Amino acid sequence: MDYNSKAVMVCCIAMPSQSVKILLTGQPGCGKTTAVMKIIDNLDPETIAGFYTQEIRQNNVRRGFRWKRLDGAEGTLAHVDIKGRFKVGKYGVDVEGFDKNVVPVLDIEQTDARLFVIDEIGKMECFSKKFVDAVRKLFESDKPVLATVAKKGSGLISEVKNCPNIKFFNLTSANREKVATEILKKLSFLRRT
């Protein structure tokens, strides 16, 4: 499968809509998080659990990344000031904080959600063994998932891209609106009433 194609890619559409697994990828800055936020803004918030990530900027310089759960709780995922063994480039990753505060909302046995949102499945998040296990369980379950995934990577990053019955979209700034609209149609059973 060519993940560099600029066209919208859709794979394995045979899965029932109520258990759909949707993956978005694209170059950094193409608007994956923006697309996810637009989609979930149109859905019933009582039916969704998960998190998204945002840059931490200081004086217009990226200093790290924060996670924000859909229930409003937030914390630091990675930062230049975090020291420790888990690093991506210059950013130290707070795996313990992520495990404690984010991973539990992805637990299908603990969270009564009809859609799980994961932004993103990337190198930083995959330092967490608990996160990797939770994502694998979600992708094996009948629960719908909307996730962004790093463009490149091995392990879980590659694994989810090769899951059966996923709908895979390669996002660009040019197709972002069209993709968001298409995904909203697939998740229409969760629309606000």
N, C-alpha and C positions, 0 to 999 in steps of 0.2 A: 504494500500500500504506500503511495507517495504522500507523505505528510507535508510536503512543501507546495502542493498544488494550491493555487489561489482560488480555485472553485470550491463551493460548499460541498463537503463530502458527507454522504449519509451511508452508513453500513448496517447490514443485518436488521432490516426493519420488521422482522416477523414477531417481535416481542409485543405482548399486549400493552396498550398505552398506560395502564395503571401501574405497570412495573418497569417503565422505560428507564434506561440508563443513557444519559446524555453527557458527552464529553466535548469540551471546547478547548482548542489549542490555538496557538498563533504566536507571532513574534512578540517580544516584550513591548508594551506600549500600544498594542493594537486595540485594546479596550475589552479584554476578557471580563475583568471585574465590572466594568461599566455595563456590559451586556447582561451579566448575571444580575446586577442590581435592578436593571430595567425590568427584567423578567420577574423577579420576585416581588417588585413593587406592584405588580398586577395580580398577584396571587394572594390567597387568604393567609395572613401571617400566622394564624392559629394552627395551620397545617404543616408548617415548615420548620425544620431545625437545621443548624449548621453554622458555618462561619465564612468570612471573607477576609482578605488581607489588604492592607494599605501601606503605602510608603510612609516612613517617618522622615520629615524634612526639617532641617534647621538652616536658616539663612540660604534657602533655595538649594541646599546640598542634601542628598539622601544620606541619612545616618542609620537607617534600619527599616524594619517592617513590623507592623502591629497586626494582631489578629483581632477581629471583632465578631462575636457571636451574634446571631440574628435576634437574640433576646436583649441585646444592648451591652452585655459585658464585654470588656476589651482588655488587652494586655499586650506586652511586647513579645514578638516572636523571635526577632533577631536585631542586633544592634552592634555598632562598632565598639561600644564600651563593654559588651559582654565578653568575659574571658571564659575559657573552658575548652574542652576537647572537641565540641561540635562547632564546626566553622564552615561557612560557604564564603569563599573570598575573604573579605575583611570583616565579615559579620559573624559574631558569635551567636549561636542559637540557644534559646532557653527551652530546652526539651522538657525539663521537669515542669515548668509552668504551663507549657502546651499540653502535656499529658494530663495535668491536674484540671485545667480549666476549659479545654476545648474538646479533647477526645471523648469525654463522657456524653456530649450532646450527639455524637455519632453512633452511640451504642443502641442498636435496634431493640435490645431487651430493656433498656432504661428510658428510652425516648419514644414517646407516642406521637410520631410525626408521620405525615403521609408523603413528604418529600424531604430528602436530605440534600443540602447544598454544601459543597466542598470547594473553596477557592483558596488554596489550590493544592493539587497533588504535585509537589515539587521537592527539590533536594532538601530544603530546610525542614519541611514537614516530615519527610521520610526518615529523618534521624530518629523519630519516635517509633519504636516497635509497636507500641499500643495503637498509634495512628494507622500504621500499615495493617495491623490485624483488623481494626475496625473497618477500614476501607474494603479489605478483602471480604469481610462478612457482608457488608452492604452490597457489594457487587455480586455476591452469591445469593442474596436474598431476593424476595419479590418486591422490595421497597424501591420506589422511584428515586433516582439520583441525578442531580445536575452538578457537574464538576468541571473545573478547569484543570488542565494538566500541562506540565512543562512540555515545551516543544521537543526537547531532547532529554534523554536520561535512560538509565537501566533500572532493574529491579521493579518496584511497584509502578513506576512511571510507564515503562514499556508494557508491563503486565496488563494494566487496565485498558491500554489502547488495543490490546489483542483479545480482550474479553469477547465472548460470543454475545450477540444480540445487543450491541451498543449502537447508538446514533452518534456519529463522530462529525464534528464541524471544525474546519480550519478557518479561524476568524481573521479578517483583515479590516482595516478601517473602512474599506469600500463596501464590504458585505455585512457589517455589524448589525445594521438595522434589519436587514432582510432575515438574517439568522435569528435574531431575537424574536421577530414576529413568527417565524416558523416554529421555534421552540415553544412559544406561548400557545400555539395551536396544539402542540403535542401534550401540553400540560393543562389544557382547558378544563379538565375535571377538578383542578384546584383553584380556579379563578375566584376572585372576590364575588360575593353575592350582593 
